[in-house]
């Protein structure tokens, strides 16, 4: 690598106004050993005192570094290219087999793995970027904004807001939707206090830290929904400041739906007029399911809410993380700024955005429509009740909220079992999120394995299943005490 002084020296003749090029500078020269050999980090050696390599402390999960696929440089000999391609093909083939196998045992996270986007493979070799404002044409022409706006219009109809009254975009994930919703609330009310139930998604509290917002954690009921009595106490203690509220349309662990109408009434009872609060609805999973549940409360912009977000890779079933965020157009001016470089306006969290995601969403919405989603919601709820009933029948503590497809039950004793079925756990609880891709046969296989494993875990009378009374209520707890 050429040093700075050498570069300056080689440019000296040009800097001094001479036209003669320095013979030592060759722009076509090949730099030898472009990539250094892989060696032990000197920093690690210093930390370890030059002795034996210390093991990394593993916290919550496994150290993936021990099983990583290393990147190796191609040989200089062109004849070995075929061997390199064959090696990479074999690695990818094994990885595909791993994905197929792990998909068979996927129960704990809210992803719909039942999809077929073969018709979109023809578009995969294009670099599609929806940078800037979805509603403003920029200089960048390889985009999918026409699909993005079509998807946004569909969700605007779902949530009862006119085309000329909303603004939104397709996000890179559900967390980005929450970050944007809370940010809009903060920009509308710079001195506002953020209120969120303690069972809200972690991204809500991440937003509070990122934006340096004062945040009040509100207690929850046994079901997991926000406790409006505690909410009222905290509101009254801060009556002089506007309120920014996160309302959960399905909490992360229990799938609880906060009572939006009661939240609004609590705000009004505490003297907060509609121009002194902003409500963001986090509907990551159930925001798209609840509209198709009979007698379910409605999330609608006809109520005094500020924004709604959902994930596209959960119930919809996109193969990459994405989401949809909608807010009122009147709010977005507080957040947006013109960007001459793009010939557009920017009001998003990220700059570049995945232009393929709108295509997948548009394709699914067109194929399934309202009736298709309604059938899938009914199937999910039916199978969730089936799972809960079978768990209780087997003497296993379990709970299912009325408007949810998330079945909460006792945490398996063996962590290998948890990893095999990819269960999400918290304290003594685990849960299964019943998605359209979760069949009754899959649930039966899971239940059979769980019952058999429990007979081994608890064969010793001194070892008891955990008590879940404080988490899901004594009526749902099947521990020996209850």
Long-range contacts (C-beta under 8 A, 24 or more apart in sequence): 1-31, 35-73, 38-70, 102-422, 104-442, 105-420, 105-421, 105-422, 106-421, 106-422, 106-437, 107-421, 107-422, 107-423, 107-432, 107-433, 107-438, 107-442, 107-446, 108-421, 108-422, 108-423, 108-424, 108-425, 108-430, 108-431, 108-432, 108-433, 109-422, 109-424, 109-433, 110-284, 110-285, 110-311, 110-314, 110-315, 110-406, 110-433, 110-435, 111-313, 111-314, 111-317, 111-435, 111-437, 112-314, 112-315, 112-316, 112-317, 112-435, 112-436, 112-437, 113-317, 113-435, 113-437, 114-317, 114-435, 114-436, 114-437, 115-317, 115-318, 115-319, 115-364, 117-319, 117-360, 117-363, 119-363, 120-356, 120-359, 120-360, 120-363, 123-356, 123-359, 124-356, 128-354, 128-355, 128-356, 128-359, 129-352, 129-353, 129-354, 129-355, 130-169, 130-170, 130-353, 130-354, 130-355, 130-358, 131-342, 131-344, 131-351, 131-352, 131-353, 132-339, 132-342, 132-344, 132-345, 132-346, 132-348, 133-169, 133-336, 133-344, 133-345, 133-346, 133-347, 133-348, 134-168, 134-169, 134-170, 135-167, 136-344, 136-345, 137-343, 137-344, 138-342, 138-343, 138-344, 139-342, 139-343, 140-342, 142-355, 143-355, 144-355, 144-356, 144-358, 144-359, 145-358, 147-358, 147-359, 147-361, 147-362, 148-355, 148-358, 150-358, 150-362, 151-324, 151-358, 151-361, 151-362, 151-365, 152-324, 152-326, 154-365, 155-308, 155-310, 155-324, 155-326, 156-326, 158-288, 158-291, 159-299, 159-300, 159-301, 159-308, 159-326, 160-300, 160-301, 160-302, 161-301, 161-326, 161-328, 164-329, 165-301, 165-328, 165-329, 165-330, 166-301, 166-326, 166-327, 166-328, 166-329, 167-326, 167-327, 167-328, 167-329, 167-331, 167-332, 167-347, 168-324, 168-325, 168-326, 168-327, 169-325, 169-347, 169-348, 169-353, 170-312, 170-322, 170-323, 170-324, 170-325, 170-353, 170-354, 170-357, 170-358, 170-361, 171-309, 171-322, 171-323, 171-324, 171-325, 171-348, 171-349, 171-350, 171-353, 172-321, 172-322, 172-323, 172-350, 172-353, 172-354, 172-357, 173-311, 173-313, 173-321, 173-322, 173-323, 174-201, 174-203, 174-282, 174-284, 174-309, 174-310, 174-311, 174-314, 174-321, 174-323, 175-201, 175-203, 175-206, 176-323, 176-325, 176-349, 176-350, 177-282, 177-284, 177-309, 177-310, 177-311, 177-323, 177-324, 177-325, 178-203, 178-204, 178-207, 178-246, 178-280, 178-282, 178-284, 178-309, 179-203, 179-206, 179-207, 179-210, 179-349, 180-307, 180-309, 180-325, 180-327, 180-348, 180-349, 181-246, 181-280, 181-281, 181-282, 181-306, 181-307, 181-308, 181-309, 181-325, 181-327, 182-207, 182-208, 182-211, 182-213, 182-244, 182-246, 182-280, 183-207, 183-211, 183-335, 183-349, 184-278, 184-280, 184-306, 184-307, 184-327, 184-331, 184-332, 184-334, 184-335, 185-244, 185-278, 185-280, 185-306, 185-307, 186-211, 186-213, 186-244, 187-331, 187-334, 187-335, 188-278, 188-306, 188-331, 188-334, 189-242, 189-243, 189-244, 189-276, 189-277, 189-278, 191-241, 191-242, 192-241, 192-242, 192-243, 192-244, 192-278, 193-238, 193-241, 193-242, 193-243, 193-244, 194-244, 194-245, 194-246, 195-231, 195-234, 195-235, 195-243, 195-244, 195-245, 195-246, 196-245, 196-246, 197-225, 197-226, 197-227, 197-246, 197-248, 197-251, 197-258, 199-224, 199-248, 199-251, 199-252, 199-253, 199-254, 199-256, 200-246, 200-248, 200-251, 200-252, 200-282, 201-248, 201-251, 201-252, 201-282, 201-284, 202-252, 204-246, 204-282, 213-244, 214-241, 220-251, 220-256, 221-256, 222-471, 222-472, 222-473, 223-254, 223-256, 223-401, 224-251, 224-253, 224-254, 224-255, 224-256, 224-401, 225-251, 225-256, 225-257, 225-258, 225-259, 226-258, 226-259, 226-263, 228-259, 228-262, 228-263, 228-266, 231-263, 231-266, 232-266, 232-269, 232-270, 235-266, 235-267, 235-270, 235-272, 236-270, 239-270, 239-271, 239-272, 242-272, 242-276, 242-277, 242-278, 243-267, 243-272, 243-276, 243-277, 243-278, 244-277, 244-278, 244-280, 245-277, 245-278, 245-279, 245-280, 246-280, 246-282, 247-279, 247-280, 247-281, 247-282, 247-305, 248-282, 249-281, 249-282, 249-283, 249-284, 249-286, 249-287, 249-290, 249-299, 249-308, 250-283, 250-284, 250-285, 250-286, 250-287, 250-289, 250-290, 250-403, 250-404, 250-406, 253-406, 253-408, 253-424, 253-426, 253-429, 253-431, 254-399, 254-401, 254-404, 254-406, 254-408, 254-431, 254-472, 255-285, 255-286, 255-401, 255-403, 255-404, 255-405, 255-406, 255-408, 255-431, 255-433, 256-401, 256-404, 257-286, 257-290, 257-296, 257-297, 257-401, 257-403, 257-404, 259-297, 260-297, 260-299, 260-303, 260-305, 261-297, 261-303, 264-303, 264-304, 274-304, 277-304, 278-306, 278-331, 279-304, 279-305, 279-306, 279-307, 280-305, 280-306, 280-307, 280-308, 280-309, 281-305, 281-307, 281-308, 281-309, 282-309, 283-308, 283-309, 283-310, 284-309, 284-310, 284-311, 284-314, 284-323, 285-310, 285-311, 285-314, 285-315, 285-406, 285-433, 286-315, 286-403, 286-404, 286-405, 288-314, 288-315, 288-316, 288-373, 289-315, 289-373, 289-377, 289-380, 289-405, 290-403, 292-370, 292-373, 292-374, 292-377, 292-378, 293-377, 293-381, 293-403, 296-403, 301-326, 301-328, 306-331, 307-331, 312-357, 312-360, 312-361, 314-435, 315-373, 315-376, 315-435, 315-436, 316-361, 316-364, 316-365, 317-364, 317-435, 317-436, 317-437, 318-357, 318-360, 318-361, 318-364, 319-360, 320-354, 320-356, 320-357, 320-360, 322-354, 322-357, 322-360, 322-361, 324-361, 376-436, 379-436, 380-405, 380-434, 380-435, 380-436, 380-438, 381-405, 381-434, 383-434, 383-438, 383-439, 383-440, 383-443, 384-434, 386-440, 386-443, 387-432, 387-434, 387-443, 387-447, 390-443, 390-447, 391-447, 392-476, 392-478, 394-447, 394-450, 394-451, 395-478, 396-450, 396-451, 396-454, 396-465, 396-478, 397-465, 397-466, 397-468, 397-472, 397-476, 397-477, 397-478, 397-479, 398-472, 398-476, 398-478, 399-468, 399-472, 399-473, 399-476, 405-433, 405-434, 405-435, 406-431, 406-432, 406-433, 406-434, 407-431, 407-432, 407-433, 407-434, 408-471, 408-472, 410-465, 410-466, 410-468, 410-478, 410-479, 411-466, 412-450, 412-453, 412-457, 413-453, 413-454, 413-457, 413-458, 414-453, 414-457, 417-449, 417-450, 417-453, 421-446, 421-449, 427-471, 428-466, 428-467, 428-468, 428-471, 429-468, 429-471, 429-472
